[in-house]
């Protein structure tokens, strides 16, 4: 892969290769090779992923998304920008265009249910607005026929008074309608956003391992924000415009039914080509949204991989890929706008045809005395109102149909079920001592089992180290203890109670984890330590930092405990980040401490400081450590050698070395490779 990137970089720096192939063509060819390799890996891993999810009793969300996953970060299938896309693969399934998307729409509107009274008042206000606006046209008709044409000026002051009352009612209803609309849309949008965040918190670790970060960010940023437009614009406008259209239609039918029936067929001329144009607009709108997701993913990759890009001098290659994603997105946007413009043109032509019929037939009715001048003027206003509202309704339906594609992804996301669930009636322990027991545990990722018939007992307060070669399940054991996953077979008990029967709150409060790479938030040192216990005082934070051997270097920082550590703690060294993580553990005060190669990435000086802090942390606590450096765990109470997913041997360091077993071989390999 490195050689491939190097070749791509060199090609990007030259305009043509020796054979005359252009830089763009050569890059595209390498792009296709990369994509073919990734697709082959996807196909090889698809069965393994399905087996793992099926084994855990879950459904593969990527299979559930089907064609909608294609071209999305973490999705399967051909991406939208590979060229030659088949409309049958990309277009909406005809069976879904009706009832399926209606269910998605109903699901989205369910967020309005808690605000039913507000919605009822909103509809009443919309009805008052519609009646008031239509009444204004009838008043104008009365002024023309009775005052201007008939010369009855005595009624003018009463007409003006009535018109003033109508306008007062209309403006008051508009104010209330706008207030209720803003209240409803803001609350519904808030509820949807919070539900998505809560769902993200409920999902198991398997979701994060099988979905790219860019996909989740696109879901929460682009998809949620787009769907919120239904509450903020489309649905309120649908109600208001729909009421106005129905009221206007009732008025024109009551005013002159023959003229109304003569002009209405012109509205349906649009539907001779409208459905086709709508389908094409929907299709390219969907493709544009999928390609935008790809583009967002490329932006994320470009920012995240900036170090590698510069190390391999691949800026030009990355810029080329970025440009291809952007051009692909722009192309789909352009086609969407073309078909949308053609649809608007067809609507305007049908409207002009209706106006032509209205003027010709209206003049004839006026000549035979069936239509007065005032009625004709009022009818013209009603016709313009009907035309405008019907056009807006079509646009609203069109925009909502595009949003329902994203709404479907949100609905599928919200319907995902976590693989690890809290018991319906959890049994909390009165006090946690820290005794752990594995009984014939089996667990694996995909078809390959990582742990097989794994049995182990760890006594309360004991320090146990897990050693062995990579890929034998040592880190998996820590994840099972923290219940990030559940075993496929067997059981894990804490103080005699199965982990699955304990409440998440008690289990997670009792466990503290220090990972190999500590995640620090882009906040102050004080806030990062307080993360272990949000209710901790400043004095407790300082004591925890002293216990973690971190107080001295923190005080040497520019602002001490108020120093900003940067994103992921980039302003601190690896050892400093680990000591802040240990300070978190001190302030959390867990009964069980899990250390996942906490010192493997540190230099000797930093490792010595971190080990000193860990010694204080482990006192009186059950400690399970995954270690590659045997020198860091020689003083542990027990060392467990994990091999082929089972306990190969266990005992104290000196005992195992004298036995000359697996630990002896591991130590010999380490010395030989030193």
C-alpha positions in Angstrom: 0.0 0.0 0.0 2.9 2.3 0.8 4.4 1.7 -2.6 1.1 2.4 -4.2 0.8 5.7 -2.5 4.3 6.6 -3.4 3.6 5.9 -7.1 0.4 7.9 -7.0 2.3 10.8 -5.4 4.9 10.8 -8.1 2.3 10.6 -10.8 0.5 13.6 -9.3 3.6 15.7 -9.4 4.1 15.2 -13.2 1.6 16.1 -15.9 2.1 13.0 -18.1 3.8 9.7 -17.6 6.3 8.3 -20.1 3.6 6.5 -22.1 1.6 9.7 -22.5 -1.1 8.8 -20.0 -2.6 11.9 -18.3 -2.2 12.5 -14.6 -6.0 12.4 -14.2 -6.3 9.1 -16.1 -3.5 7.5 -14.2 -4.9 8.6 -10.8 -8.3 7.2 -11.8 -6.8 3.9 -12.7 -5.1 3.7 -9.3 -8.3 4.8 -7.6 -10.1 1.8 -9.3 -7.3 -0.5 -8.1 -7.7 0.7 -4.5 -11.4 0.4 -4.6 -11.2 -3.1 -6.0 -8.9 -4.1 -3.2 -11.2 -2.5 -0.6 -14.2 -4.3 -2.1 -12.4 -7.6 -2.0 -11.7 -7.0 1.7 -15.3 -6.1 2.3 -16.5 -9.3 0.6 -14.1 -11.4 2.7 -15.1 -9.7 5.9 -18.8 -9.5 5.2 -19.5 -13.1 6.1 -17.4 -12.8 9.2 -19.2 -9.7 10.3 -22.6 -11.3 9.7 -21.6 -14.4 11.7 -20.5 -12.2 14.6 -23.7 -10.2 14.6 -25.9 -13.3 14.1 -24.0 -15.1 16.9 -24.8 -12.1 19.2 -28.5 -12.2 18.1 -28.3 -8.9 16.2 -29.1 -8.0 12.6 -26.4 -6.5 10.4 -27.4 -2.8 10.1 -25.5 -2.6 6.8 -27.6 -5.4 5.3 -30.7 -3.8 6.7 -29.9 -0.5 5.0 -29.3 -2.4 1.7 -28.8 -0.2 -1.3 -29.1 2.9 0.9 -25.7 2.0 2.4 -23.9 2.1 -0.9 -21.5 5.0 -1.2 -21.8 5.9 2.5 -19.0 5.8 4.9 -18.8 2.3 6.3 -21.5 1.2 3.9 -21.3 -1.8 1.4 -21.7 -1.9 -2.3 -20.5 0.3 -5.1 -19.9 3.9 -4.2 -21.8 6.6 -6.2 -18.7 8.1 -7.6 -17.3 5.0 -9.2 -19.0 5.9 -12.4 -21.5 4.0 -14.5 -24.1 3.9 -11.8 -27.3 2.1 -12.7 -30.5 4.0 -11.9 -32.1 0.8 -10.8 -29.5 0.4 -8.1 -29.7 4.0 -7.0 -33.4 5.0 -7.5 -35.9 4.5 -4.8 -37.5 1.1 -4.8 -41.0 1.6 -6.3 -42.5 -0.6 -3.5 -41.1 1.9 -1.0 -42.4 5.1 -2.7 -45.8 4.7 -1.2 -46.6 3.0 2.1 -42.9 2.6 3.1 -42.1 6.3 3.0 -45.5 7.1 4.5 -44.4 5.1 7.6 -41.2 7.1 7.7 -43.1 10.3 7.5 -45.5 9.2 10.2 -42.6 8.3 12.4 -41.1 11.7 12.0 -44.4 13.4 12.7 -44.7 11.4 15.9 -42.3 13.9 17.4 -45.2 16.4 17.2 -47.5 14.3 19.2 -46.5 15.7 22.6 -47.6 19.1 21.3 -51.0 18.2 20.1 -52.8 21.2 21.7 -50.3 23.5 20.1 -50.9 21.8 16.7 -54.7 22.2 17.1 -54.3 25.9 17.8 -51.9 26.2 14.9 -54.5 24.7 12.6 -57.2 26.9 13.9 -55.1 30.0 13.3 -54.2 28.8 9.8 -57.9 28.4 9.1 -58.6 31.9 10.3 -55.8 33.3 8.1 -57.2 31.5 5.1 -60.8 32.6 5.6 -59.6 36.2 6.2 -57.5 36.3 3.0 -60.3 34.9 0.9 -62.8 37.3 2.5 -60.6 40.2 1.4 -61.1 39.2 -2.2 -64.8 39.1 -1.8 -64.8 42.5 -0.3 -62.9 43.8 -3.3 -65.5 42.2 -5.5 -68.3 43.9 -3.5 -66.5 47.3 -3.8 -66.2 47.0 -7.6 -69.8 45.8 -8.2 -71.7 47.8 -5.6 -69.6 51.0 -5.1 -67.7 51.5 -8.4 -70.1 50.1 -10.9 -73.4 50.7 -9.2 -72.4 54.1 -7.6 -73.7 53.0 -4.1 -71.2 55.1 -2.0 -73.3 54.8 1.2 -72.0 51.3 1.8 -68.4 52.2 1.4 -67.8 53.2 5.0 -69.3 49.9 6.2 -67.2 48.0 3.7 -64.0 49.7 5.0 -65.0 49.0 8.6 -65.6 45.3 7.7 -62.3 45.1 5.9 -60.5 46.6 8.9 -62.0 44.0 11.1 -61.0 41.2 8.8 -57.5 42.5 8.5 -57.2 42.8 12.3 -58.4 39.1 12.7 -55.9 38.0 10.0 -52.9 39.8 11.5 -53.7 38.5 14.9 -54.1 35.0 13.6 -50.8 35.4 11.7 -48.9 36.4 14.9 -50.3 33.5 16.9 -49.6 31.1 14.0 -46.0 32.2 13.7 -45.5 31.9 17.5 -47.0 28.4 17.6 -45.1 27.4 14.5 -41.7 28.4 16.1 -42.6 26.8 19.4 -43.6 23.5 17.8 -40.7 23.2 15.4 -38.0 24.1 18.0 -39.3 21.6 20.5 -39.8 18.8 17.9 -36.3 19.5 16.5 -34.8 19.4 20.0 -36.5 16.1 20.8 -35.2 14.4 17.6 -31.7 15.6 18.3 -31.7 14.4 21.9 -33.2 11.1 20.9 -30.4 10.5 18.4 -27.7 11.4 21.0 -29.4 9.1 23.5 -29.6 6.3 20.9 -25.9 6.8 20.2 -25.1 6.4 23.9 -27.2 3.2 24.1 -25.6 1.3 21.2 -23.0 -1.2 22.0 -19.3 -1.1 21.0 -20.0 -3.3 18.0 -21.8 -0.4 16.4 -18.8 1.9 16.6 -16.4 -0.8 15.4 -18.6 -1.5 12.3 -19.4 2.2 11.4 -17.0 4.8 10.3 -16.8 8.0 12.3 -17.5 10.1 9.2 -20.8 8.2 8.8 -22.0 8.9 12.3 -21.0 12.5 12.1 -22.9 12.8 8.8 -25.9 11.2 10.4 -25.9 13.6 13.4 -25.0 16.7 11.4 -26.3 16.5 7.9 -29.2 14.0 8.2 -30.6 15.2 11.5 -30.3 18.9 10.5 -32.0 18.2 7.1 -34.9 16.2 8.6 -35.5 19.0 11.1 -36.5 21.1 8.1 -39.7 19.1 8.1 -40.6 20.6 11.4 -39.1 24.0 10.8 -40.5 24.7 7.3 -42.2 22.0 5.3 -44.9 20.7 7.6 -46.1 24.1 8.9 -46.1 25.4 5.3 -48.0 22.2 4.3 -50.7 22.9 6.8 -51.0 26.6 6.0 -50.9 26.2 2.2 -53.2 23.3 2.3 -55.8 25.1 4.3 -55.5 28.2 2.0 -55.9 26.0 -1.1 -59.0 24.2 0.2 -60.7 27.5 1.3 -59.8 29.2 -2.1 -61.2 26.2 -4.0 -64.4 26.5 -2.0 -64.8 30.2 -2.7 -64.3 29.9 -6.5 -66.7 27.0 -6.7 -69.3 29.0 -4.8 -68.6 32.1 -6.9 -68.8 30.6 -10.4 -68.7 26.8 -10.8 -68.7 26.7 -14.7 -65.6 29.0 -14.9 -63.9 26.9 -12.1 -64.6 23.6 -13.9 -63.3 25.1 -17.1 -59.9 26.2 -15.6 -59.2 23.2 -13.3 -58.3 20.8 -16.2 -55.4 23.1 -17.1 -53.9 22.4 -13.7 -53.7 18.7 -14.6 -51.8 19.3 -17.8 -48.7 19.5 -15.5 -49.2 15.9 -14.5 -48.6 14.7 -18.1 -44.8 15.2 -17.5 -44.7 16.2 -13.9 -44.4 12.7 -12.4 -41.5 11.9 -14.6 -39.7 15.1 -13.8 -40.4 14.6 -10.1 -39.0 11.1 -10.2 -35.8 12.3 -11.9 -35.5 15.1 -9.4 -35.9 12.7 -6.5 -33.4 10.3 -8.0 -30.7 12.9 -8.4 -31.5 14.5 -5.1 -30.9 11.1 -3.4 -27.7 10.6 -5.3 -26.5 14.1 -4.4 -27.1 13.4 -0.7 -25.2 10.1 -0.8 -22.3 11.8 -2.7 -22.3 14.6 -0.2 -21.9 12.0 2.6 -18.9 10.6 0.6 -17.5 14.1 0.3 -17.9 14.7 4.0 -16.1 11.5 4.7 -13.2 12.5 2.4 -12.9 15.8 4.3 -12.7 14.0 7.6 -10.1 11.6 6.2 -8.0 14.5 4.8 -8.0 16.2 8.1 -7.4 13.1 10.2 -4.6 11.8 8.0 -2.8 15.1 7.5 0.4 13.7 9.2 0.6 10.7 6.8 -0.2 12.9 3.8 2.7 15.2 4.5 5.0 12.3 5.4 4.4 10.6 2.1 4.3 13.9 0.1 0.7 12.9 -0.9 -1.0 16.3 -0.8 -1.5 16.4 -4.5 -2.8 12.9 -4.6 -5.2 13.7 -1.7 -6.3 16.9 -3.4 -7.0 15.0 -6.6 -9.3 12.6 -4.7 -10.9 15.5 -3.0 -11.6 17.2 -6.3 -13.1 14.0 -7.7 -15.5 13.6 -4.8 -16.5 17.3 -5.1 -17.0 17.1 -8.8 -19.1 14.0 -8.5 -21.3 15.8 -5.9 -21.6 18.9 -8.1 -22.6 16.8 -11.1 -25.5 15.2 -9.2 -26.5 18.6 -7.9 -26.5 20.1 -11.4 -28.7 17.3 -12.7 -31.1 17.7 -9.8 -31.4 21.4 -10.4 -32.0 20.9 -14.2 -34.9 18.5 -13.6 -36.2 20.8 -10.8 -36.2 23.7 -13.2 -37.9 21.7 -15.9 -40.6 20.8 -13.4 -41.1 24.4 -12.5 -41.3 25.3 -16.2 -44.0 22.7 -16.8 -45.9 24.1 -13.8 -45.7 27.6 -15.3 -46.9 26.5 -18.7 -50.0 24.7 -17.2 -50.7 27.9 -15.2 -50.5 30.1 -18.3 -52.9 27.7 -20.1 -55.3 28.0 -17.3 -55.1 31.8 -17.3 -55.8 31.8 -21.1 -58.9 29.7 -20.6 -60.0 31.9 -17.7 -59.8 35.2 -19.6 -61.5 33.8 -22.8 -64.3 32.0 -21.0 -64.6 34.7 -18.4 -65.1 37.4 -21.1 -67.8 35.2 -22.6 -69.6 34.8 -19.3 -69.4 38.5 -18.7 -70.9 39.2 -22.1 -73.9 37.0 -21.5 -74.4 38.4 -17.9 -73.3 35.3 -16.0 -70.2 37.0 -14.5 -69.9 40.5 -13.2 -66.7 42.6 -13.4 -66.1 42.4 -9.7 -66.6 38.6 -9.7 -64.1 38.3 -12.6 -61.5 40.4 -10.8 -62.0 38.4 -7.6 -61.9 35.1 -9.6 -58.6 36.2 -11.1 -57.2 36.8 -7.6 -58.5 33.4 -6.4 -57.0 31.7 -9.5 -53.6 33.3 -8.8 -53.9 32.2 -5.2 -54.8 28.6 -6.2 -51.9 28.5 -8.7 -49.4 29.8 -6.2 -50.6 27.5 -3.4 -50.7 24.4 -5.6 -47.2 25.2 -6.8 -45.9 25.6 -3.3 -47.6 22.4 -2.2 -45.9 20.5 -5.0 -42.6 22.0 -4.0 -43.2 21.1 -0.4 -44.0 17.5 -1.3 -41.0 17.3 -3.5 -38.6 18.7 -0.8 -40.1 16.4 1.8 -39.8 13.3 -0.4 -36.0 14.1 -0.7 -35.8 14.5 3.0 -37.6 11.2 3.6 -34.5 9.4 2.2 -32.5 10.8 5.1 -35.4 10.3 7.5 -35.3 6.6 6.6 -31.7 6.4 7.6 -32.5 8.1 10.9 -35.4 5.7 11.5 -33.2 2.7 10.8 -30.6 4.1 13.2 -33.2 4.7 15.9 -34.5 1.1 15.5 -31.0 -0.5 16.1 -30.9 -2.5 19.3 -27.8 -2.6 21.5 -26.3 -6.1 21.7 -25.4 -5.5 25.4 -28.5 -4.6 27.3 -29.2 -3.9 31.0 -31.4 -6.5 32.7 -35.1 -5.5 33.1 -34.8 -6.0 36.8 -31.1 -5.6 37.7 -29.8 -6.9 41.1 -27.5 -4.3 42.7 -24.8 -5.6 45.2 -24.9 -3.9 48.6 -21.1 -3.7 48.5 -18.6 -4.6 45.8 -15.5 -6.4 46.9 -14.0 -7.1 43.5 -14.0 -10.9 43.2 -14.2 -11.9 39.5 -14.9 -15.4 38.1 -14.9 -16.6 34.5 -16.8 -19.9 34.0 -16.2 -21.6 30.6 -16.4 -18.4 28.6 -16.4 -18.5 24.9 -16.3 -15.3 22.8 -15.2 -14.4 19.3 -15.2 -11.9 16.5 -16.8 -13.5 13.5 -16.2 -17.1 12.8 -12.9 -17.3 14.8 -13.3 -17.7 18.5 -10.9 -15.6 20.5 -11.7 -17.2 23.9 -12.5 -20.9 24.2 -13.6 -22.5 27.4 -11.8 -19.7 29.3 -12.0 -20.1 33.1 -10.3 -17.9 35.7 -10.9 -16.7 39.2 -9.5 -13.4 40.4 -9.8 -12.7 44.1 -10.7 -9.4 45.6 -7.7 -7.1 46.0 -5.5 -9.4 43.9 -3.2 -8.1 41.2 -3.3 -10.3 38.1 -1.4 -9.8 34.8 -2.5 -11.2 31.5 0.4 -12.0 29.2 0.8 -13.8 25.9 1.3 -13.1 22.2 -0.9 -10.8 20.3 -4.3 -12.0 19.2 -5.0 -14.4 22.0 -7.8 -12.4 23.7 -6.1 -10.5 26.5 -7.7 -7.1 25.7 -11.0 -8.9 25.0 -11.0 -10.2 28.6 -10.9 -6.6 29.9 -13.8 -5.7 27.5 -15.8 -8.6 28.9 -15.1 -7.5 32.5 -16.3 -4.0 31.7 -19.3 -5.6 29.8 -18.5 -3.8 26.6 -19.5 -7.2 25.1 -21.3 -10.3 26.5 -19.8 -13.8 26.1 -21.4 -16.2 23.6 -21.2 -19.0 26.1 -20.3 -19.2 29.8 -20.7 -16.6 32.5 -18.7 -13.9 34.2 -19.5 -13.2 37.8 -18.7 -10.3 40.1 -18.9 -11.2 43.8 -21.0 -14.2 42.8 -23.5 -12.2 40.7 -23.5 -12.6 36.9 -22.4 -9.3 35.2 -25.6 -9.3 33.1 -27.7 -9.1 36.2 -26.0 -6.0 37.6 -27.1 -2.5 36.7 -24.8 -0.7 34.3 -24.4 2.2 36.8 -23.0 0.1 39.6 -20.8 -2.0 37.3 -19.3 1.0 35.5 -18.8 2.9 38.8 -16.9 0.0 40.2 -14.5 -0.3 37.3 -11.8 2.1 36.2 -9.9 1.6 32.9 -6.6 3.0 31.8 -6.1 2.4 28.1 -2.9 2.4 26.1 -3.9 5.6 24.4 -5.8 7.9 26.8 -8.5 10.2 25.4 -8.3 13.7 26.8 -11.0 16.2 26.0 -10.1 19.6 24.5 -10.6 21.3 27.9 -8.5 22.2 30.9 -6.4 19.8 33.0 -8.8 20.3 35.8 -11.9 19.4 33.7 -10.1 16.3 32.4 -9.4 15.0 35.9 -12.9 15.9 37.1 -14.2 13.7 34.3 -13.6 10.8 36.7 -16.0 12.3 39.2 -18.0 15.4 38.1 -18.9 16.2 41.7 -15.2 16.4 42.8 -14.0 19.6 44.5 -10.8 21.4 43.4 -9.0 20.1 46.5 -9.9 16.5 45.6 -8.6 17.1 42.1 -5.2 18.3 43.4 -5.0 15.4 45.8 -5.7 12.9 43.0 -3.1 14.6 40.8 -0.5 14.3 43.6 -1.3 10.6 44.0 -0.8 10.1 40.3 2.5 11.9 40.3 1.1 14.6 38.1 0.9 17.6 40.3 4.5 18.8 39.6 4.2 18.8 35.8 0.7 20.3 36.0 2.0 23.3 38.1 4.8 23.8 35.5 2.2 24.3 32.8 1.5 27.9 31.7 -1.8 28.1 33.6 -1.5 25.2 35.9 -4.7 23.2 36.3 -6.5 25.7 34.0 -4.2 24.9 31.0 -6.0 23.9 27.9 -4.6 20.5 26.8 -5.8 20.7 23.2 -7.7 18.2 21.1 -7.0 14.7 22.5 -4.4 16.2 24.8 -2.0 17.0 21.9 -0.2 19.6 24.1 0.9 17.0 26.6 3.4 14.1 26.3 2.3 10.5 26.4 3.4 10.0 30.0 1.6 13.2 31.1 -1.6 12.0 29.5 -1.3 8.7 31.2 -0.8 10.3 34.6 -3.9 12.4 34.1 -5.8 9.2 33.3 -4.5 7.7 36.5 -5.6 10.8 38.4 -9.1 10.2 37.0 -9.0 6.8 38.5 -7.9 8.1 41.9 -10.8 10.6 41.9 -13.2 7.9 40.7 -12.0 5.5 43.4 -13.1 2.2 41.7 -12.9 -1.2 43.3 -11.6 -2.8 40.1 -8.8 -1.4 37.9 -8.2 -2.6 34.4 -4.9 -1.6 32.7 -4.6 -2.2 29.0 -0.9 -1.9 28.1 -0.9 1.4 29.9 2.9 1.8 29.6 3.7 0.1 26.3 3.9 3.3 24.3 6.1 5.2 26.8 9.8 5.8 27.1 11.7 4.5 30.1 11.5 7.8 32.1 7.8 8.3 31.5 7.2 4.6 32.2 9.0 4.9 35.6 6.8 7.8 36.6 3.6 6.1 35.4 4.5 2.8 37.2 5.0 4.7 40.4 1.6 6.2 40.1 0.0 2.8 39.2 1.6 1.2 42.3 -0.4 3.7 44.4 -3.5 3.2 42.4 -3.5 -0.6 42.7 -3.2 -0.7 46.5 -6.2 -2.5 47.9 -8.0 -2.8 44.5 -8.6 -5.7 42.3 -6.3 -5.1 39.3 -6.2 -6.9 35.9 -3.4 -5.8 33.7 -2.6 -6.6 30.0 1.1 -6.3 29.6 3.7 -7.0 26.9 6.7 -5.9 29.1 7.1 -8.6 31.7 9.4 -6.3 33.7 6.4 -4.2 34.6 4.4 -7.1 36.2 7.1 -9.2 37.9 5.8 -8.2 41.4 2.2 -9.0 40.6 0.4 -11.6 42.8 -0.3 -13.8 39.8 0.6 -13.9 36.1 -1.8 -15.6 33.7 -0.4 -16.8 30.4 -3.2 -16.7 27.8 -2.7 -18.9 24.7 -5.2 -20.0 22.1 -8.0 -18.4 24.1 -7.4 -20.5 27.2 -5.3 -20.2 30.4 -2.0 -21.9 29.5 -0.5 -21.5 32.9 -0.7 -19.2 35.9 1.3 -18.4 39.0 3.8 -16.0 40.5 6.6 -14.8 38.2 9.4 -16.7 39.9 7.3 -19.9 40.1 6.5 -19.8 36.4 10.1 -19.1 35.4 11.3 -22.1 37.4 8.7 -24.2 35.8 10.1 -23.4 32.4 6.8 -23.2 30.6 5.1 -20.7 28.4 6.2 -17.6 30.4 9.8 -18.9 30.3 9.6 -19.0 26.5 8.1 -15.5 26.3 10.8 -14.1 28.5 13.4 -15.9 26.4 12.0 -14.5 23.2 12.0 -11.0 24.7 15.7 -11.3 25.8 16.6 -12.7 22.4 15.0 -9.8 20.5 16.3 -7.2 22.9 
